[in-house]
């Protein structure tokens, strides 16, 4: 099995496409995960462009399942989905049964879109609370001690002003 590390060279797109087909045919989750860990857009683009049409929908479904299980992976896997839709758009548009097969993806996107306003509202409230806390801390912060050293010149100015006030009376 191929290891995805910084020291290992990226396999040729033909090899990745072949691994992808093999993983989808055998339902080999580990091999599929290994292929999906590649994130460079050029690698993903070339791999997807070599993917046979018959494996497009199964790959979309497999990616959708992974996002449903671990929503945090949506960002990294969306690279693959995006490229699938770009490279195979004519097939996806012209095939009548694709829409029904992609219902799980539609539902996932709809759920994400429904949660977005709620999350944005929550984020705004959290930012407001953090700003309020920060301003409270600034107000209640202990004042730094002020030095009350008087210069001799200041004392002379005070004495002179007192004497001039007394003379004017």
TACORZI-V618508 format. One record per helix or strand of 3 or more residues. SS is the DSSP state (A for helix, B for strand). FROM is the first residue (numbers start at 0). TO is the last residue. If there is no record, write none. Layout:
SS,FROM,TO
SS,FROM,TO
This chain:
A,12,25
A,28,35
A,40,48
A,52,68
A,70,86
A,88,93
A,97,100
A,102,139
A,151,167
